[in-house]
């Protein structure tokens, strides 16, 4: 197991289900993703750089793509969601749509691929 999976496993059932769905889909889309850290949070990393993280708070769940550009590219798909340049907030009973999740993961993967060299993972 890794830090992200351990974090998710420690959550309540609703939060765990919603965030594990994201982690599992990301690993399916980016099989080379590994458990690691980004900005001090448990994360999935790809080529040494943070791919995504998810967190549960008292008021919402958060998806962190580690890229304001990825969120900006998808701004038209974020209607009805609470978001900022660094996170998308949602509720367990209203998970991120599959199509949006796929776009978020693949855009970040492509952004990392475009940089070429392994980064420090510290964005």
PEGI-V801311 format. One record per backbone hydrogen bond with DSSP energy under -0.5 kcal/mol. NH is the residue of the N-H (numbers start at 1). CO is the residue of the C=O. If there is no record, write none. Layout:
nh=[NH & NH]
co=[CO & CO]
//
This chain:
nh=[6 & 7 & 8 & 9 & 10 & 10 & 11 & 16 & 17 & 18 & 19 & 20 & 21 & 22 & 23 & 24 & 25 & 26 & 27 & 28 & 29 & 30 & 33 & 34 & 36 & 38 & 39 & 41 & 43 & 44 & 45 & 46 & 49 & 51 & 52 & 53 & 55 & 57 & 61 & 62 & 63 & 64 & 65 & 71 & 72 & 73 & 74 & 74 & 75 & 77 & 78 & 81 & 82 & 83 & 84 & 88 & 89 & 90 & 91 & 94 & 95 & 101 & 102 & 103 & 104 & 105 & 106 & 107 & 108 & 109 & 110 & 111 & 112 & 113 & 114 & 115 & 115 & 116 & 116 & 117 & 119]
co=[2 & 3 & 4 & 5 & 6 & 7 & 8 & 12 & 13 & 14 & 15 & 16 & 17 & 18 & 19 & 20 & 21 & 22 & 23 & 24 & 25 & 26 & 30 & 45 & 43 & 41 & 121 & 38 & 36 & 52 & 34 & 49 & 46 & 44 & 44 & 64 & 62 & 60 & 90 & 55 & 88 & 53 & 63 & 67 & 68 & 69 & 70 & 71 & 72 & 74 & 75 & 78 & 89 & 81 & 87 & 63 & 82 & 61 & 94 & 91 & 92 & 97 & 98 & 99 & 100 & 101 & 102 & 103 & 104 & 105 & 106 & 107 & 108 & 109 & 110 & 111 & 112 & 112 & 113 & 115 & 47]
//
